[in-house]
Amino acid sequence: MRKLLPLLTFVIFFTTFAQESLDLNYYLPQGISYDQSIPTPKEIIGHEVGEWHVTHDKLMFYMQTLAKESDRITIENRGETFEGRPILLLTITTPTNHQNIEKIRTEHISLSESGNSTNISEMPIIVYQGFSIHGNEPSGANASLAYAYYLAAAQGPEIEAMLAKTIILLDPSYNPDGLQRFAYWANTNRSMNLNADNNEREYHEVWPGGRTNHYWFDMNRDWLPVQLPESRARIETFHKWLPNILTDHHEMGTNSTFFFQPGEPMRVNPLTPKMNQQLTAEIGTYHAKALDKIGSLYYSEEGYDDYYYGKGSTFPDVNGSIGILFEQGSSRGHIQESENGTLTFPFTIRNQFTTALSTVEAAKNMREKILNYQKDFYTDVQQEAARDKTKGIVFGDSKDGAKAWHLAEILKRHKIKVHELADDIKLNGKSFVKGKSYVVPMAQKNPRLVKAMFEKRTTFADSLFYDISAWTFPLAFNVDYTNVSSLTSAGPAIEKLKPLKGTVSGKSNYAYLFEWNEYYTPKALNTITEEGLRAKVAKSPFTLEGKTYDYGTIMVPVQNQELNASDLYDFMVKVADDSGLTITSVGTGLTKGIDLGSNDFDPIKKQKVAILVGNGIRSYDAGEIWHLFDTRYDMNITKIDVSYLSSVDLSSYTDIIIPSANNSALSKPNTEKLKDWVKDGGTLIGYRGMAQWFNKNKFMDLTFKSDTLTAKNVSFEQKRDFSGAQVTGGAIFQTKIDRSHPINFGYKNNTLAMFRNTNVYITPDTDSYNNPIQYTKDPLLSGYISEENLELLKNSVPFQVQRLGKGRVMAFTDNTNFRAFWYGTNKLLMNAIFFGEMM
């Protein structure tokens, strides 16, 4: 055994010390012996914790080493990030518990089962501790080095007793790709003489920064949608174990201190039990005591909230667990001046380490109380569902099986029971087709989670939100849905979703047809045009061989193609299979309506698309578009940085997308360059604030509705709340659509739910046919919007297209690709790409 020197107690808030004096004692509790056979982080990674920013490969290597050397630790790789980094999980407890780990897990899960009678007196509590979901908030992941060492090496009856009653699931890096990106930045800009000047390059990352994952997603918004591999791994672990406490270690602005939950008491989701917040507050007393001991300032019950269930600290709250957010003022590098003095990277790490320890101390002391809370939660929600008149939810899309399938996929990832639809059925005026529709019973383990995903809510206790106020999944997916009072329409329960299958009705010597409704039709059309094949799109409906085809139907003629009839058939079979489409072969061009040779079939050109990225461009929006093209539709999209746009020959591009950007993102020369490109025939597509930019720079001629609200009887203290109440942070609104307009091809209903998180309101064009998407006079479906902004939104338009020379400019005020789960409006962008010349 070896004993580390006692840690000196620092009683000032921020501590400056020579970097060479830093050692592990700075973090570890005093008066504890450590097993000398367990290597310290420095012995494995070559530097002390906090001396450099740990790269993910070093972090991974140390955790693997601990698992080999300590019988308290096992390690597993739950998958890979987009960049191929492992998504690790350490399970930490006593060797005896490890020998019975599956029995412990099974007994713990039984707390959530109907009619459970499990004795909790000897049951271990489950604590999931995760670090640095934002890669440039690295103190958490770096603290996990010291914390894992402590759990592996600390000796004495106190830690043995804690581990005997605790299963710790340690996730050392929620975001491996982002952590690696930021560590590279901080380390390559580190001076030997650490420089705390805020203007030092080390503290100013280049775009897009290390916060996000590979595709620039904020992964702390993906706990409910689970669209990313890192999220899918941790959600699988969560539901496998149903941990009692889940911690989420973050950073915030440099001039802040340290935050721990509970958050704003008025901004808690109504579906979260009050006892959850009471227990969170009690756990908070342990954090306060621990931080008091080392002299660190902190705050609670302000700033952050527990409303959106897609965040790591809030998702557990709708699952009978307790989610806890930690926010540490960030050094954003190794040392930086702040309003509270000099902030060092080791200091930020120590606070994270300290609250990781206070979490497990609270878990040990509150074990039975928290286990009972989880047991009661599942009993209560199941009894609540039994009393409810709604016994299930039916959802689907009679013309788009893929969207409904992907919604069912999300439900299955959350271990929600989903049934097939027994037969085609019509409910409340909506048609649901077997194979493209599903039934979700409310009588299951966690009906409250189902409710949280499907409900619409428009009344709130507070008008401020840290994140979005609405995420109603069937609206996000644009599927039909309805509540049912019985489950007579339910078929067999689905154990595992079968992959989508496509079909071709037969070989044709004339033409192949497929409607544009299915989600993956853009992928199919791109594959066809990339092969050099001719395809056309129908601008009007028609009926052929007993089947009616809607606006946007794609025709691939057999004659005069690069492939002969036999090879073309084989190719179309592959297209159908890859995209899950039903493709119909036809033997005649004579129809009821427009014939297949009509000029109302427009040719589709091969598209070459670019997107502007770089300083001034909102990286989240850009990443969502990149992800959509690359992972959903298998389409190339060229990322052009605005820093070298002036030297790029744009003539080969058919479309250029500008995500949301600030006014200085594009220089005057680059603005004129884009304008000339449009006049030569290009299609320019802009999002959100770009509508105003287009108008200001004479790409479009638009009129906007403006806010005339003034503050009356508002005190200086209330100023922030007054302004915040006017923010539309994320809500869902109803539009009416003109299905004959190419921007709406593929939509079967005359209304479409749109997600909005801007206050840009475009006045409709005087000609109604130029307003293919328009908000209704009563548009609010779910979420918060101020009364003043709701009036501005009514009858405004979220999309406009105008000619400019030979080309076109399109403006979307709303994000059609929000967080990768807004499947219902993804096709609007694809329609703009493929059918832009028709508009």
C-alpha positions in Angstrom: 0.0 0.0 0.0 1.1 3.6 -0.5 -0.2 6.7 1.1 -0.3 9.9 -0.8 0.5 13.2 1.0 -2.5 14.9 2.5 -4.2 17.5 0.4 -3.8 21.0 1.7 -7.1 22.7 2.2 -7.5 25.9 0.1 -9.9 28.5 1.4 -9.9 30.9 -1.4 -12.1 30.5 -4.5 -9.5 30.4 -7.3 -6.0 29.1 -6.7 -2.9 30.0 -8.7 0.1 27.8 -8.4 3.1 26.8 -10.4 2.2 24.1 -12.9 5.2 22.0 -11.9 3.9 21.8 -8.3 0.7 20.1 -9.4 0.1 16.5 -8.4 -2.7 14.2 -7.8 -2.9 15.2 -4.1 -4.6 18.4 -5.2 -7.7 16.5 -6.1 -7.9 13.6 -3.7 -9.4 13.6 -0.2 -7.1 13.8 2.7 -6.1 11.0 5.0 -6.8 8.1 2.7 -4.5 5.2 1.8 -4.2 4.0 -1.8 -3.3 0.7 -3.3 0.2 1.0 -4.8 -0.5 -1.6 -7.4 -3.0 0.7 -9.1 -1.2 3.1 -11.5 -1.9 6.8 -11.2 -3.0 8.7 -14.4 0.5 10.2 -14.7 2.2 6.8 -14.7 0.1 5.8 -17.8 -0.6 9.0 -19.8 2.7 10.8 -19.1 1.4 13.9 -17.4 -0.5 14.9 -14.3 -4.2 15.4 -14.4 -4.8 19.0 -15.4 -1.3 19.7 -16.6 -2.4 19.1 -20.2 -5.9 18.4 -21.6 -6.3 14.7 -21.9 -6.9 13.4 -25.4 -9.5 10.7 -25.8 -7.0 8.0 -26.8 -5.0 8.6 -23.5 -8.2 8.7 -21.5 -9.3 5.4 -23.1 -5.9 3.8 -22.5 -5.9 4.8 -18.8 -9.4 3.4 -18.2 -8.5 0.2 -19.9 -5.4 -0.1 -17.7 -7.4 0.4 -14.6 -9.8 -2.3 -15.6 -6.9 -4.7 -16.0 -5.3 -3.8 -12.7 -8.4 -3.4 -10.4 -10.9 -6.1 -9.5 -13.3 -3.3 -8.7 -13.6 -2.3 -12.4 -14.9 -3.9 -15.6 -14.9 -2.0 -18.9 -17.0 -2.4 -22.1 -17.0 -0.8 -25.5 -20.7 0.0 -26.4 -20.0 1.1 -29.9 -18.2 3.7 -32.0 -18.5 7.4 -32.7 -18.8 8.6 -36.3 -15.0 9.0 -36.1 -14.5 5.5 -34.9 -13.7 6.2 -31.2 -14.9 3.7 -28.7 -17.9 4.6 -26.4 -16.7 3.2 -23.1 -18.4 2.4 -19.9 -16.8 1.3 -16.6 -18.8 -0.6 -14.1 -17.3 0.0 -10.6 -18.2 -1.8 -7.4 -16.8 -4.5 -5.1 -15.5 -7.8 -6.5 -18.3 -9.6 -4.8 -20.9 -7.5 -6.5 -19.2 -8.0 -9.8 -19.6 -11.8 -9.4 -23.3 -11.3 -9.0 -23.7 -8.3 -11.3 -26.5 -9.7 -13.5 -28.5 -10.8 -10.5 -28.1 -7.3 -9.0 -29.2 -5.7 -12.3 -32.2 -8.0 -12.7 -33.4 -7.4 -9.1 -33.0 -3.7 -9.6 -35.0 -3.6 -12.8 -37.8 -5.5 -11.0 -38.5 -2.2 -9.1 -40.0 -0.9 -12.3 -42.1 -4.0 -13.0 -45.9 -4.2 -12.3 -46.7 -5.7 -8.9 -43.1 -5.8 -7.8 -42.4 -6.8 -4.2 -38.7 -6.5 -4.1 -37.0 -6.0 -0.8 -34.7 -3.0 -1.1 -33.0 -3.2 2.3 -29.9 -4.8 0.9 -30.2 -3.7 -2.7 -27.3 -1.6 -4.1 -28.2 1.8 -5.5 -27.2 2.5 -9.2 -25.4 5.7 -10.0 -24.6 6.6 -13.6 -21.9 9.4 -13.8 -21.1 10.9 -17.1 -18.7 13.6 -18.1 -18.2 16.3 -20.8 -21.0 15.8 -23.3 -19.7 19.0 -24.7 -16.1 18.4 -25.8 -14.9 21.9 -25.0 -16.2 21.6 -21.5 -13.4 19.2 -20.6 -13.0 19.5 -16.8 -15.5 16.7 -16.4 -13.7 14.2 -18.6 -10.3 15.1 -17.1 -11.8 14.7 -13.6 -12.9 11.2 -14.6 -9.2 10.3 -14.6 -8.7 11.2 -10.9 -12.1 9.9 -10.0 -11.6 6.5 -11.6 -8.2 6.3 -9.9 -9.8 7.1 -6.5 -12.5 4.4 -7.0 -9.9 1.8 -8.0 -7.2 2.6 -5.5 -8.7 4.2 -2.3 -8.5 1.9 0.7 -10.5 1.8 4.0 -13.8 0.8 5.4 -15.6 3.9 4.2 -15.1 3.3 0.5 -15.6 -0.5 0.9 -19.0 0.2 2.5 -19.9 2.6 -0.2 -19.0 0.3 -3.1 -20.7 -2.6 -1.4 -24.0 -0.7 -1.7 -23.4 1.1 -4.9 -23.0 0.2 -8.6 -21.2 3.0 -10.4 -21.6 3.2 -14.1 -18.8 5.6 -15.1 -19.0 7.2 -18.6 -15.6 9.0 -18.8 -16.4 10.9 -22.0 -19.9 11.4 -23.4 -18.4 13.0 -26.5 -15.1 11.4 -27.6 -14.9 13.2 -30.9 -15.5 16.6 -29.4 -13.1 16.0 -26.5 -10.4 15.0 -28.9 -11.0 18.1 -31.1 -10.8 20.5 -28.1 -7.8 18.8 -26.5 -5.9 19.2 -29.7 -6.8 22.9 -29.8 -5.9 23.6 -26.1 -2.7 21.7 -26.1 -1.3 23.0 -29.4 -1.9 26.5 -28.2 -0.5 26.0 -24.7 2.6 28.0 -23.7 5.1 26.7 -21.3 4.6 29.9 -19.4 0.8 29.7 -18.9 -0.9 32.9 -20.1 -4.1 33.9 -18.4 -4.8 36.8 -20.7 -8.4 36.4 -22.1 -7.1 37.5 -25.6 -4.7 34.6 -25.8 -5.5 32.4 -28.8 -5.8 29.3 -26.6 -9.1 30.6 -25.3 -10.6 31.3 -28.8 -11.3 28.1 -30.7 -11.6 28.1 -34.4 -15.0 27.2 -35.9 -16.9 25.0 -35.2 -15.1 24.4 -31.8 -15.0 21.3 -29.8 -18.5 21.5 -28.2 -20.2 19.2 -30.7 -19.7 15.7 -32.2 -18.5 14.9 -35.6 -21.6 16.3 -37.4 -21.6 19.4 -35.1 -24.6 18.2 -33.0 -25.1 19.3 -29.5 -25.4 15.8 -28.1 -27.0 17.0 -24.8 -30.2 17.5 -26.8 -30.3 14.0 -28.1 -31.3 11.9 -25.1 -34.9 11.6 -26.2 -34.5 11.6 -30.0 -31.5 9.2 -29.9 -30.3 9.9 -33.4 -26.6 9.7 -32.8 -24.4 6.7 -32.0 -23.1 8.1 -28.7 -26.7 8.7 -27.6 -27.8 5.3 -28.6 -25.1 3.7 -26.5 -25.9 5.5 -23.4 -29.7 5.2 -23.7 -29.2 1.4 -24.1 -27.2 1.4 -20.9 -29.7 3.6 -19.2 -32.7 1.4 -19.9 -30.6 -1.7 -19.2 -29.9 -0.5 -15.7 -32.5 2.3 -14.9 -30.0 4.1 -12.7 -31.3 5.9 -9.6 -29.1 8.9 -10.1 -27.6 10.2 -13.4 -25.1 13.0 -13.3 -24.1 15.3 -16.2 -20.9 17.3 -15.7 -20.7 20.5 -17.8 -19.0 23.8 -18.0 -20.4 27.4 -18.4 -18.9 30.9 -18.9 -15.5 31.7 -17.4 -17.0 34.4 -15.1 -19.4 32.0 -13.5 -18.8 29.9 -10.4 -20.3 26.4 -10.0 -24.0 25.3 -10.4 -25.7 22.2 -9.3 -29.4 21.3 -9.4 -32.2 21.7 -8.6 -32.7 24.5 -11.2 -35.4 27.1 -11.6 -38.4 25.8 -9.5 -41.0 27.3 -11.8 -39.5 25.6 -14.9 -39.9 22.0 -14.1 -41.8 19.8 -16.6 -45.3 19.1 -15.1 -44.8 15.3 -15.7 -41.9 15.3 -13.3 -43.0 14.3 -9.7 -42.5 16.9 -7.0 -40.6 14.3 -5.0 -38.0 14.2 -7.7 -37.1 17.8 -7.0 -37.2 17.3 -3.3 -34.7 14.5 -3.5 -32.6 16.5 -5.9 -32.5 19.4 -3.4 -31.5 17.0 -0.6 -28.7 15.6 -2.7 -27.7 19.2 -3.3 -26.9 19.6 0.4 -24.1 17.1 0.0 -22.6 19.1 -2.9 -22.8 22.3 -0.9 -21.1 20.7 2.1 -18.3 19.3 -0.1 -17.7 22.6 -2.0 -17.8 24.5 1.3 -15.0 22.3 2.5 -12.7 23.3 -0.3 -13.8 26.9 -0.4 -15.5 26.9 -3.8 -18.4 29.3 -4.5 -21.6 27.8 -6.1 -25.2 28.4 -6.7 -28.4 26.5 -7.3 -32.2 27.0 -8.1 -31.5 29.6 -10.9 -30.5 29.9 -14.5 -31.0 26.3 -15.6 -34.2 24.3 -15.7 -35.7 20.8 -15.9 -38.2 21.1 -18.7 -36.9 19.5 -22.0 -36.6 15.8 -21.5 -34.0 15.6 -24.2 -31.3 16.8 -21.9 -29.1 14.5 -19.9 -30.0 16.0 -16.5 -33.8 16.0 -17.3 -34.3 12.8 -19.2 -33.9 10.7 -16.1 -36.7 12.6 -14.4 -39.4 11.1 -16.6 -38.0 7.6 -16.0 -38.1 7.4 -12.2 -34.5 8.5 -11.8 -32.9 11.7 -10.6 -30.9 13.7 -13.1 -28.3 16.2 -11.8 -26.6 18.9 -13.9 -23.3 20.3 -12.8 -22.0 23.4 -14.5 -18.4 24.6 -13.8 -17.1 28.0 -14.8 -14.7 27.1 -17.6 -11.0 28.0 -18.0 -11.5 27.1 -21.7 -7.8 26.2 -21.7 -5.2 26.0 -18.9 -5.5 29.3 -17.0 -7.6 32.4 -17.6 -8.5 35.6 -15.8 -12.1 35.9 -14.6 -14.3 38.2 -12.5 -13.5 35.9 -9.6 -9.8 35.9 -10.0 -7.4 33.6 -11.9 -9.2 30.4 -12.9 -7.0 27.4 -13.4 -7.8 24.2 -15.3 -6.9 22.1 -12.3 -9.3 24.1 -10.1 -12.2 23.4 -12.5 -11.3 19.7 -12.5 -11.2 19.6 -8.7 -14.8 20.9 -8.4 -16.0 18.3 -10.8 -14.1 15.6 -8.9 -15.5 16.8 -5.6 -19.1 16.7 -6.7 -18.6 13.3 -8.2 -17.7 12.1 -4.7 -20.5 14.0 -3.0 -22.9 12.3 -5.4 -22.0 8.8 -4.3 -21.9 9.9 -0.7 -25.5 11.2 -1.1 -26.4 8.0 -2.9 -25.0 5.8 -0.1 -26.8 7.8 2.7 -30.1 8.2 0.8 -30.0 4.7 -0.8 -33.3 3.3 0.6 -35.2 6.6 0.2 -34.1 6.9 -3.5 -34.8 3.2 -4.2 -38.3 3.5 -2.7 -38.9 6.6 -4.8 -38.1 4.7 -8.0 -40.3 1.8 -6.9 -43.2 4.2 -6.2 -42.7 6.1 -9.4 -43.4 3.0 -11.6 -46.3 1.9 -9.4 -47.9 5.4 -9.7 -47.5 5.9 -13.4 -48.9 2.4 -14.2 -51.9 3.0 -11.9 -52.3 6.4 -13.6 -52.4 4.8 -17.0 -55.0 2.2 -15.8 -57.3 5.0 -14.8 -56.9 7.0 -18.0 -59.6 6.6 -20.7 -56.9 6.7 -23.3 -55.6 3.1 -23.7 -53.3 3.6 -26.6 -52.0 5.7 -29.5 -52.2 4.8 -33.1 -49.8 6.5 -35.5 -48.6 6.1 -39.1 -48.6 7.5 -42.6 -50.5 5.7 -45.3 -48.1 6.8 -48.0 -44.8 6.9 -46.0 -43.8 3.9 -44.1 -40.3 5.1 -43.4 -41.1 8.0 -41.2 -43.5 5.9 -39.1 -40.9 3.2 -38.9 -38.2 5.6 -37.6 -40.6 6.9 -35.0 -41.3 3.3 -33.9 -37.5 2.8 -33.9 -37.1 5.6 -31.3 -39.8 4.2 -29.1 -38.2 0.8 -29.2 -34.8 2.3 -28.2 -36.6 3.6 -25.1 -38.0 0.1 -24.4 -41.5 1.2 -25.1 -43.9 -1.5 -26.3 -45.0 -1.1 -29.9 -47.5 -3.3 -31.7 -48.3 -3.8 -35.3 -51.6 -2.5 -36.6 -53.8 -5.5 -37.0 -55.7 -4.3 -40.1 -56.2 -1.2 -42.2 -58.4 1.1 -40.2 -60.0 4.6 -40.3 -60.0 6.6 -37.0 -61.2 10.1 -36.5 -61.1 10.7 -40.2 -57.5 9.4 -40.6 -56.5 6.3 -42.5 -54.0 4.0 -41.0 -52.5 1.2 -43.1 -51.2 -2.0 -41.8 -47.4 -2.2 -42.3 -47.1 1.6 -42.2 -48.8 2.2 -38.8 -48.2 1.2 -35.2 -50.1 1.0 -31.9 -48.6 2.1 -28.6 -50.5 0.8 -25.6 -50.5 2.9 -22.4 -50.5 -0.2 -20.2 -46.8 -0.7 -20.0 -43.8 0.0 -17.8 -43.5 3.7 -18.3 -46.6 5.3 -19.9 -45.4 8.7 -18.7 -42.5 8.6 -21.1 -45.0 7.8 -23.9 -47.1 10.8 -22.8 -44.0 13.0 -22.7 -43.2 12.1 -26.3 -46.7 12.4 -27.7 -48.4 15.2 -25.8 -49.1 18.7 -27.0 -48.8 21.5 -24.3 -49.6 25.2 -24.8 -49.9 26.5 -21.2 -46.9 27.0 -18.9 -46.1 28.3 -15.4 -43.2 30.4 -16.7 -42.5 32.1 -20.0 -38.7 31.5 -20.0 -37.1 28.2 -21.2 -33.5 27.1 -21.2 -34.2 25.0 -24.3 -37.2 24.2 -26.5 -40.7 24.2 -25.1 -42.2 21.5 -27.5 -41.0 18.3 -29.2 -44.2 16.4 -29.9 -42.9 13.5 -31.9 -45.8 12.7 -34.2 -45.8 16.3 -35.2 -42.0 16.3 -35.7 -42.4 13.2 -38.0 -45.5 14.5 -39.7 -47.4 11.3 -39.2 -51.1 10.9 -38.5 -52.0 9.9 -34.9 -54.9 9.6 -32.6 -55.7 8.4 -29.1 -57.8 5.2 -28.8 -60.0 4.0 -25.9 -59.4 0.4 -26.7 -56.7 -1.8 -28.2 -58.8 -3.7 -30.6 -56.7 -2.4 -33.5 -53.5 -3.7 -32.0 -51.8 -6.7 -33.7 -48.8 -8.6 -32.3 -46.2 -6.8 -30.2 -43.1 -6.1 -32.1 -40.0 -7.6 -30.6 -37.6 -6.3 -33.2 -38.4 -3.9 -36.0 -37.7 -5.5 -39.4 -35.7 -3.5 -41.9 -37.7 -1.6 -44.5 -38.0 -3.5 -47.7 -38.6 -2.1 -51.2 -40.2 -3.8 -54.2 -40.4 -3.4 -57.9 -43.7 -4.8 -59.4 -42.0 -6.3 -62.4 -39.7 -5.7 -65.4 -40.9 -2.9 -67.8 -40.0 -2.0 -71.3 -41.8 1.3 -71.0 -41.4 3.2 -67.6 -41.1 2.9 -63.8 -43.0 5.1 -61.5 -42.8 5.9 -57.8 -44.6 8.5 -55.7 -42.6 11.1 -53.9 -44.2 10.5 -50.5 -41.8 8.1 -49.0 -39.1 9.6 -46.8 -36.2 8.0 -48.8 -37.3 9.1 -52.2 -34.6 11.8 -52.4 -32.0 9.1 -51.8 -33.5 7.0 -54.7 -33.7 9.9 -57.1 -30.2 11.0 -56.4 -29.0 7.4 -57.0 -30.8 7.4 -60.3 -29.4 10.8 -61.5 -25.9 9.9 -60.3 -26.1 6.9 -62.6 -26.7 9.2 -65.5 -30.2 8.0 -66.0 -33.1 10.3 -67.1 -35.9 10.9 -64.7 -38.9 13.2 -64.8 -41.3 14.6 -62.2 -45.1 14.9 -62.6 -46.5 18.4 -61.9 -50.0 17.1 -61.7 -51.8 13.9 -60.4 -52.8 11.1 -62.8 -54.3 7.6 -62.7 -52.6 4.7 -64.6 -53.6 1.0 -64.6 -56.0 1.6 -61.7 -53.5 3.4 -59.4 -53.6 7.1 -58.7 -50.3 9.0 -58.6 -49.9 12.3 -56.7 -48.0 15.5 -57.4 -44.3 14.8 -57.5 -44.4 11.3 -58.9 -41.1 10.3 -60.4 -41.0 8.6 -63.8 -37.9 6.7 -65.1 -38.5 5.9 -68.8 -36.9 2.7 -70.2 -36.0 3.9 -73.7 -32.9 6.0 -74.5 -31.2 5.3 -71.2 -27.6 4.5 -70.4 -28.7 1.0 -69.4 -30.6 -1.6 -71.4 -34.1 -2.7 -70.2 -32.8 -5.7 -68.4 -29.9 -3.9 -66.6 -32.3 -1.0 -65.8 -34.7 -3.4 -64.1 -31.8 -4.8 -61.9 -30.8 -1.3 -61.1 -34.3 -0.2 -60.1 -34.6 -3.3 -57.9 -31.4 -2.2 -56.0 -32.8 1.4 -55.8 -36.0 0.1 -54.3 -34.2 -2.2 -51.8 -31.8 0.5 -50.7 -34.5 3.1 -50.1 -37.4 1.0 -49.0 -39.6 2.1 -51.9 -42.4 0.6 -53.9 -41.7 1.1 -57.6 -44.3 0.2 -60.1 -43.5 -0.9 -63.7 -46.0 0.2 -66.3 -46.5 -0.8 -69.9 -48.2 2.3 -71.3 -48.1 6.0 -71.2 -51.8 6.5 -71.6 -53.4 7.7 -68.3 -56.4 9.5 -66.9 -54.8 12.9 -66.4 -51.5 13.9 -67.8 -49.9 11.2 -70.0 -46.4 10.1 -69.3 -45.2 11.9 -72.4 -46.8 15.2 -71.3 -44.9 18.4 -70.9 -46.2 18.4 -67.4 -43.5 16.0 -66.6 -40.3 18.0 -66.0 -36.8 16.6 -66.4 -34.7 16.2 -63.2 -31.1 17.3 -63.5 -28.2 15.8 -61.6 -27.6 18.0 -58.6 -24.3 19.3 -57.2 -24.9 20.9 -53.8 -22.6 23.0 -51.6 -23.1 24.5 -48.2 -21.3 27.5 -46.7 -19.6 26.9 -43.4 -17.1 28.7 -41.2 -17.0 31.8 -39.0 -20.4 33.5 -38.7 -22.3 30.4 -39.8 -24.4 28.6 -37.1 -22.6 25.3 -36.9 -25.6 23.4 -35.4 -27.7 24.2 -38.5 -24.9 23.4 -40.9 -24.2 20.1 -39.2 -27.8 19.1 -39.4 -27.8 19.6 -43.1 -24.5 17.9 -43.6 -25.8 14.9 -41.5 -29.0 14.8 -43.5 -27.2 14.6 -46.9 -24.4 12.3 -45.8 -26.1 9.8 -43.5 -29.8 9.7 -44.7 -29.7 10.4 -48.4 -26.2 9.3 -49.4 -25.7 12.6 -51.2 -22.5 14.4 -51.5 -22.5 18.0 -50.2 -19.5 20.2 -50.5 -18.6 22.2 -47.4 -17.2 25.5 -48.6 -15.7 27.7 -45.9 -16.5 31.4 -46.2 -12.8 32.1 -45.6 -11.9 30.9 -49.1 -15.2 31.3 -50.9 -13.8 34.2 -52.9 -11.4 31.8 -54.7 -13.9 29.0 -55.5 -15.3 28.5 -59.0 -19.0 28.1 -58.3 -20.1 27.5 -61.8 -20.5 23.7 -61.4 -22.8 23.9 -58.4 -26.6 23.8 -58.9 -27.5 24.7 -55.4 -25.8 26.5 -52.5 -27.2 26.4 -49.0 -26.5 29.1 -46.4 -27.6 27.9 -42.9 -28.4 30.6 -40.3 -25.6 33.1 -40.3 -24.8 36.5 -38.7 -24.7 39.6 -40.8 -20.9 39.7 -41.0 -20.4 36.1 -42.2 -20.2 37.1 -45.9 -18.1 40.0 -47.1 -19.3 42.4 -49.8 -17.3 40.7 -52.5 -18.6 37.3 -51.5 -22.1 38.6 -51.5 -21.8 39.9 -55.0 -20.1 36.7 -56.1 -23.2 34.7 -54.9 -25.5 37.1 -56.5 -23.8 36.8 -59.9 -23.9 33.0 -59.5 -27.6 33.1 -58.9 -28.2 35.3 -61.9 -26.3 32.8 -64.0 -28.9 30.1 -63.0 -28.0 28.8 -59.5 -30.4 28.2 -56.7 -29.5 29.8 -53.4 -31.3 28.5 -50.3 -31.1 30.3 -46.9 -32.4 29.6 -43.5 -33.8 31.6 -40.6 -32.2 35.1 -40.4 -31.0 34.7 -44.0 -34.4 35.9 -45.1 -33.6 39.3 -43.7 -30.1 39.2 -45.2 -31.5 38.3 -48.6 -33.8 41.2 -48.4 -31.2 43.7 -47.2 -28.7 42.6 -49.9 -31.4 42.7 -52.7 -31.4 39.0 -53.4 -35.2 39.0 -52.6 -37.9 41.6 -52.1 -39.6 40.7 -48.9 -41.8 42.5 -46.4 -41.6 41.6 -42.7 -44.0 42.0 -39.8 -42.2 43.8 -37.0 -42.6 43.8 -33.2 -43.8 47.2 -31.7 -43.9 45.9 -28.2 -42.7 48.4 -25.5 -42.0 47.8 -21.9 -44.6 49.3 -19.6 -44.5 49.0 -15.8 -41.4 46.8 -16.1 -38.7 47.4 -13.6 -35.0 47.2 -14.3 -34.9 43.9 -12.3 -37.6 42.5 -14.5 -35.9 43.6 -17.8 -34.3 40.2 -18.5 -37.5 38.3 -17.9 -39.4 40.7 -20.1 -37.0 40.3 -23.0 -36.8 36.5 -22.4 -40.5 36.1 -22.7 -40.4 37.3 -26.3 -37.9 34.6 -27.3 -39.5 31.8 -29.3 -37.0 29.2 -28.2 -38.7 26.2 -30.0 -42.3 25.5 -30.6 -44.6 23.8 -33.2 -47.1 25.6 -35.4 -49.7 24.6 -38.0 -49.3 25.7 -41.6 -51.6 25.2 -44.6 -49.9 24.0 -47.7 -50.5 24.2 -51.5 -49.7 20.6 -52.5 -49.5 21.5 -56.1 -46.4 23.7 -55.5 -43.1 21.8 -56.0 -41.9 22.8 -52.5 -44.7 20.6 -51.1 -44.4 17.6 -53.4 -44.7 14.4 -51.3 -47.0 15.6 -48.6 -50.4 14.0 -48.6 -52.2 16.3 -46.1 -53.2 19.9 -46.6 -51.6 21.0 -43.3 -48.0 20.6 -42.1 -46.5 21.1 -38.6 -43.4 23.3 -38.6 -40.8 23.8 -35.9 -39.9 27.4 -35.3 -37.2 29.0 -33.1 -37.0 32.4 -34.7 -39.0 35.7 -34.6 -38.7 36.3 -38.3 -42.2 36.9 -39.8 -42.6 37.3 -43.6 -45.7 39.0 -44.9 -47.5 36.9 -47.5 -47.1 37.8 -51.2 -50.1 39.5 -52.8 -50.5 36.6 -55.2 -51.8 33.5 -53.2 -50.0 31.0 -55.4 -46.7 32.5 -54.2 -47.5 31.5 -50.6 -47.3 27.7 -50.8 -46.7 27.4 -47.1 -48.6 29.7 -44.8 -49.3 29.7 -41.1 -53.0 29.4 -40.2 -55.0 32.0 -38.3 -54.7 29.7 -35.2 -51.3 28.2 -35.6 -50.0 27.2 -32.2 -49.9 23.4 -31.8 -47.5 22.9 -29.0 -45.0 25.0 -27.0 -44.6 28.5 -25.9 -44.8 31.8 -27.8 -45.7 35.2 -26.5 -49.1 36.7 -27.3 -47.4 39.5 -29.3 -45.3 37.1 -31.4 -48.3 34.8 -32.0 -50.2 37.7 -33.5 -47.3 38.4 -35.8 -47.0 34.7 -36.8 -50.7 34.3 -37.8 -51.1 34.1 -41.6 -47.3 34.9 -42.1 -45.3 32.7 -44.4 -42.2 30.6 -43.5 -41.1 30.1 -47.1 -40.7 32.3 -50.2 -39.0 31.8 -53.5 -38.2 34.5 -56.1 -36.4 34.7 -59.4 -33.1 36.5 -59.7 -31.8 36.6 -63.2 -31.8 33.0 -64.5 -31.7 31.6 -61.0 -33.8 31.4 -57.8 -33.4 32.4 -54.2 -35.4 30.6 -51.5 -35.8 31.6 -47.9 -37.0 29.4 -45.0 -37.6 31.2 -41.7 -37.8 27.9 -39.9 -35.3 25.1 -39.4 -36.6 22.1 -41.5 -33.9 19.8 -40.2 -33.9 20.4 -36.5 -31.7 18.1 -34.4 -32.0 15.2 -36.9 -35.4 14.1 -35.6 -37.6 16.5 -37.4 -38.2 13.9 -40.2 -41.5 15.5 -41.2 -40.0 18.6 -42.9 -36.7 17.2 -44.2 -38.3 16.8 -47.6 -38.9 20.5 -48.0 -35.1 21.0 -48.4 -34.9 18.1 -50.8 -37.8 19.6 -52.8 -35.9 22.9 -53.0 -32.8 21.0 -54.3 -34.5 18.7 -56.9 -37.4 20.8 -58.0 -36.1 24.4 -57.6 -36.1 25.2 -61.3 -39.9 24.5 -61.4 -40.6 27.1 -58.8 
